[in-house]
Amino acid sequence: MKAKITLLTILAFVAFSSCETQSSQPSGTSNNEKEMEQESQIHETNSYVHAHGMPSKGKILMVASSPTVSEQTGWPIGFWAAELTHPLHVFQEAGYEVELASTEGGKIVMDSYSNPTDASGYSAHDVISLGYMQLEWFNEMLENTPKLTDKNVNDYDAIFLVGGQGPMYTFKGNTDLEKLFASFYEAGKPSAAVCHSAALLLEAKKSDGSLVVDGKTWTGFANAEEEYADKAVGQKIQPYWIEEEAGKLANTTFKVAAPFSSYAIEDGNLITGQQQNSGAAAARLVVAQLNQ
């Protein structure tokens, strides 16, 4: 009996010692490892936002198409809303003043499909454009734009070409706009074009006679996106395709990403965006260069 009690006492002591060891040295991750793991899950982001009323950090010239009529569809065409408003929002948050000019001056109009209030509903999701459309100064700006020939490169820190359907007619072959854009580019200032405004780059030349895009990698509205748009409306919309025409140029690289994804390219101070979803990305590249 005494031996049996002794055996039970020993077993109890062993069990207690085992529990104590386990509680003082737990298996698995140590406290330090847990803390390190928790810290590795922390991600922080911080970016500048210009406070209302503060002096501007500089001035950016945006150029949009004046109203015209498509020879392909017979539609009235102009600029694409998001390609003005989304970059405008980026520039203003970064502290830059924006002035808007057009190819002919006067009133400019947005392509109907880009208007968030259009019956088609195609751009109903574009709350940034919708927000700007509620502002009196924004609508006044659209009502009375100066002509691009009244603008001087020395008065601005960068140029940004707004796309849309209009530029396919009003930008390509526009020698005044070609000279203005090239003057910004050769001055080393950020020079940006988005979507169909990249049509200008098919012919825009520097002062030495070479193309602005010579030796450059750039983007614009893609063939696949043109095909999508044509199928959606049941006819050919554009008189030519930028990607197709760019492929005929020597010593330049035209690149595109997935259709309608946000895609922008910075090659030196030439900045380009693929389509309407790329305006903000291109604008951020402009701001990053200005802030260097």
URDA-V467501 format. One record per residue. N is the residue number from 1. SS is DSSP state (H for helix, E for strand, L for the rest). NEAR is the number of other C-alpha atoms within 12 Angstrom. Layout:
<<N	SS	NEAR> <N	SS	NEAR>>
//
This chain:
<<1	L	7> <2	H	8> <3	H	9> <4	H	10> <5	H	11> <6	H	12> <7	H	13> <8	H	14> <9	H	14> <10	H	14> <11	H	14> <12	H	14> <13	H	14> <14	H	14> <15	H	14> <16	H	14> <17	H	14> <18	H	15> <19	H	14> <20	H	13> <21	H	13> <22	H	13> <23	H	11> <24	H	12> <25	L	13> <26	L	13> <27	L	10> <28	L	10> <29	L	13> <30	L	13> <31	H	14> <32	H	11> <33	H	12> <34	H	13> <35	H	13> <36	H	13> <37	H	13> <38	H	13> <39	H	12> <40	H	11> <41	L	10> <42	L	10> <43	L	8> <44	L	8> <45	L	6> <46	L	6> <47	L	12> <48	L	17> <49	L	17> <50	L	19> <51	L	14> <52	L	12> <53	L	11> <54	L	15> <55	L	14> <56	L	20> <57	L	23> <58	E	24> <59	E	31> <60	E	40> <61	E	44> <62	E	47> <63	E	52> <64	E	53> <65	L	50> <66	L	40> <67	L	34> <68	E	31> <69	E	24> <70	L	23> <71	L	18> <72	L	20> <73	L	18> <74	L	15> <75	L	18> <76	E	24> <77	E	35> <78	L	41> <79	E	46> <80	L	42> <81	H	46> <82	H	41> <83	H	47> <84	H	54> <85	H	42> <86	H	34> <87	H	44> <88	H	40> <89	H	30> <90	H	32> <91	H	41> <92	H	31> <93	H	26> <94	L	34> <95	L	26> <96	E	36> <97	E	30> <98	E	33> <99	E	36> <100	E	39> <101	E	37> <102	E	43> <103	L	40> <104	L	27> <105	L	25> <106	E	22> <107	L	26> <108	L	37> <109	L	34> <110	E	38> <111	L	37> <112	H	27> <113	H	30> <114	H	35> <115	L	34> <116	L	28> <117	L	23> <118	L	18> <119	L	12> <120	L	15> <121	L	14> <122	L	18> <123	L	25> <124	L	21> <125	L	19> <126	L	27> <127	H	20> <128	H	26> <129	H	30> <130	H	23> <131	H	22> <132	H	25> <133	L	24> <134	L	15> <135	L	15> <136	H	12> <137	H	13> <138	H	25> <139	H	22> <140	H	18> <141	H	26> <142	H	33> <143	H	21> <144	L	21> <145	E	31> <146	E	27> <147	E	27> <148	H	33> <149	H	22> <150	H	21> <151	L	29> <152	L	25> <153	H	29> <154	H	18> <155	H	18> <156	L	30> <157	L	35> <158	E	45> <159	E	52> <160	E	52> <161	E	55> <162	L	56> <163	L	51> <164	L	49> <165	L	51> <166	L	45> <167	H	44> <168	H	40> <169	H	32> <170	H	36> <171	L	43> <172	L	31> <173	L	22> <174	L	28> <175	H	22> <176	H	26> <177	H	42> <178	H	38> <179	H	30> <180	H	40> <181	H	48> <182	H	36> <183	H	29> <184	H	35> <185	H	33> <186	H	26> <187	L	21> <188	L	25> <189	L	34> <190	E	41> <191	E	48> <192	E	55> <193	E	59> <194	E	53> <195	H	55> <196	H	47> <197	H	52> <198	H	50> <199	H	45> <200	H	44> <201	H	49> <202	H	39> <203	L	30> <204	L	32> <205	E	29> <206	L	23> <207	L	18> <208	L	13> <209	L	14> <210	L	21> <211	E	27> <212	L	39> <213	L	40> <214	L	25> <215	L	17> <216	L	26> <217	E	28> <218	E	43> <219	L	45> <220	L	53> <221	L	50> <222	L	38> <223	H	32> <224	H	23> <225	H	31> <226	H	31> <227	H	22> <228	H	18> <229	H	23> <230	H	19> <231	H	13> <232	H	13> <233	H	15> <234	L	12> <235	L	16> <236	L	22> <237	L	27> <238	L	33> <239	L	24> <240	L	25> <241	L	31> <242	H	38> <243	H	32> <244	H	26> <245	H	26> <246	H	33> <247	L	20> <248	L	15> <249	L	22> <250	L	17> <251	L	17> <252	L	24> <253	E	24> <254	E	35> <255	L	28> <256	L	31> <257	L	25> <258	L	18> <259	L	24> <260	L	25> <261	L	23> <262	L	26> <263	L	33> <264	E	39> <265	E	36> <266	E	31> <267	E	30> <268	L	23> <269	L	35> <270	E	41> <271	E	48> <272	E	51> <273	E	48> <274	L	47> <275	L	46> <276	H	44> <277	H	37> <278	H	40> <279	H	47> <280	H	40> <281	H	33> <282	H	46> <283	H	49> <284	H	35> <285	H	35> <286	H	43> <287	H	40> <288	H	23> <289	H	24> <290	H	26> <291	L	19> <292	L	9>>
//
